[in-house]
Amino acid sequence: MKFTFMCKEPPSIVPGRGRYKIAIVGGGPAGLSAAGYLACRGYEVHVYDKQPLPGGLMLFAIPEERIPPENILEGIEELRDKFNVEFITKTKVFGDSKPREDEGDKLVERIVSLKDLVDKYDAVLITTGTWRSRRLHCPGEEGPGVMSALEFLYELRIYNKGYIPHKPHIGNRVVVIGGGLSAVDAAMEALNQGAKEVIMAYRRTIKQAPAGVYEIRKLINRGVKWMELVSPTRIIRENNRVKGIELQKMKLGEPDESGRPRPIPIPGSEFILDADTIIEAIGEIATPPFENEYLGVKADRRGRIQVDERFRTGNPKIWAAGDVVTGPSLIGSAVKQGLYAAKSIHLELTSKKLV
């Protein structure tokens, strides 16, 4: 996966430009594509990422059979070794207040203030993605045996890479709640890890599932069971261990704000599935490096940083792009936003005659 789309070789020395430094906070697809663009323009680029390696969710959550990690690492090595992009890893960037605990923070070794980066660099691009999972908020959710898809996929990946000694325990019967790509990935990995039965439970039908009929049919062909028009009401525990999940049948009503038919509970239709593990895959939330507002940069109630058409925030030195702006999206969309934000930074710096 090549991130230097704009050039094949590092540029010749651009008078003055190398004296200006740009910080990118987040080493996922948006951050890496932005780093490639800016390196091709001759800037000194530093990428801060909380994982031991850049790559974001591509490297630390998406199953390897979907995106081979060697392809990502090859592009990262080219940025580092050929284009002199510096990667500062195991480092979480946050505002001056106490850092928020997000998923994927397990390997963080140090915290850097976002304000310090703004003071130190000529421009800062935030591409911190979506490292928080939505929760079901139903009885029995808290405790062992219930985890988010992101938590499951992340801990499995860092175990496989040798960063932790134990992989997540899932037992024989796994129920995955959700119908998006995170649910598909979690169900696939649960099957790969030896679960005897994996059930995907979704509140709409396969036609409305965000992952698409094709992806879900592939899972069904591999042995995953698909259960639609059901929604969880409570998780059943015995001695604090998961024993099952209660689901309620649904019917489809008029379209909601998403444009899809609204799932409506059917009273008295509850039933129980036995389960050892419940994996919640009902979506992720943007994780900006601050809460609500910081240094003139604002985030909405879903954590998404507010930007203009050129990816500029309310602070003249800070830009933002990728999933931290849009919420969860496809990799291609994040890459595109990273490129456009980097171009905006370049135009802003050159227009001010800083280079």
Sequence and secondary structure as in RCSB ss.txt:
>XXXX:A:sequence
MKFTFMCKEPPSIVPGRGRYKIAIVGGGPAGLSAAGYLACRGYEVHVYDKQPLPGGLMLFAIPEERIPPENILEG
IEELRDKFNVEFITKTKVFGDSKPREDEGDKLVERIVSLKDLVDKYDAVLITTGTWRSRRLHCPGEEGPGVMSAL
EFLYELRIYNKGYIPHKPHIGNRVVVIGGGLSAVDAAMEALNQGAKEVIMAYRRTIKQAPAGVYEIRKLINRGVK
WMELVSPTRIIRENNRVKGIELQKMKLGEPDESGRPRPIPIPGSEFILDADTIIEAIGEIATPPFENEYLGVKAD
RRGRIQVDERFRTGNPKIWAAGDVVTGPSLIGSAVKQGLYAAKSIHLELTSKKLV
>XXXX:A:secstr
    TT SS     TTGGG EEEEE  SHHHHHHHHHHHHTT EEEEE SSSSS THHHHTS TTTS HHHHHHH
HHHHHHTT  EEE SEEEE SS     TT TT  EEEEHHHHHHHSSEEEE     EE     TT SSTTEEEHH
HHHHHHHHHHTTSSS      SEEEEE  SHHHHHHHHHHHHTT SEEEEEESS GGG TT HHHHHHHHHHT E
EEESEEEEEEEEETTEEEEEEEEEEEEEEE TTSSEEEEE TT  EEEE SEEEE S EE   SSSSEETTEEB 
TTS B   TTSB SSTTEEE THHHHSS  HHHHHHHHHHHHHHHHHHHHHTT  
